[in-house]
Amino acid sequence: MTAFNIYNETNAPEAARPFLAKSKAAYGAVPNLLGELAESPAALEGYMTLSEIFIKSTLAPEEKHLVLLTASVENECKYCVAAHTGLAKGAGLAGHAIMAVRDDEDIDDDRLEILRAFTRKIVVERGVVSAEEIKVFLDAGYTKANVLEVILGVAMKTLSNYTNHIAETPVDAGFAINKWEPSR
């Protein structure tokens, strides 16, 4: 393990401080992930910018969180699964759907299951999906814009998931109730 500092808005590199201050103002604290990303102000800005852009996507709030949770499970990121479990609940994603994703099982809601399966395929196959898989996604009522928005969410989670693997980010106390271990 390489030891990474977990900075806050007062001791981070100067260029990272405004981003951490913004996070603290929004959440009341600086999540450990953002504190570690602050080592590179560019990486921190990139992650926060991707997050702000993803929020603007046309997916419904619970669908956005399903994408982020699914990508984190597929990337076996303990930190992000714990964090996105709580955030998904807050966004209105049903508890049974959250648990299905965490347990790598099908969701009993057809539309959400298609989104989960499509997101999983994007992660596992590194974006190589068949025309038939895209058709299934579109036939479920999703759009071509949603295809690209899933990719955006996966890109965002790739940045955070890989950072958490390398830095071995400790789960914040507020997320500890949703602790998760990969089943594989």
RAURMO-V905960 format. One record per helix or strand. SS is the DSSP state (H for helix, E for strand). FROM is the first residue (numbers start at 0). TO is the last residue. If there is no record, write none. Layout:
ss=SS from=FROM to=TO
ss=SS from=FROM to=TO
//
This chain:
ss=H from=13 to=26
ss=H from=31 to=36
ss=H from=40 to=54
ss=H from=60 to=73
ss=H from=77 to=89
ss=H from=94 to=101
ss=H from=109 to=123
ss=H from=130 to=138
ss=H from=143 to=166
ss=H from=172 to=177
//
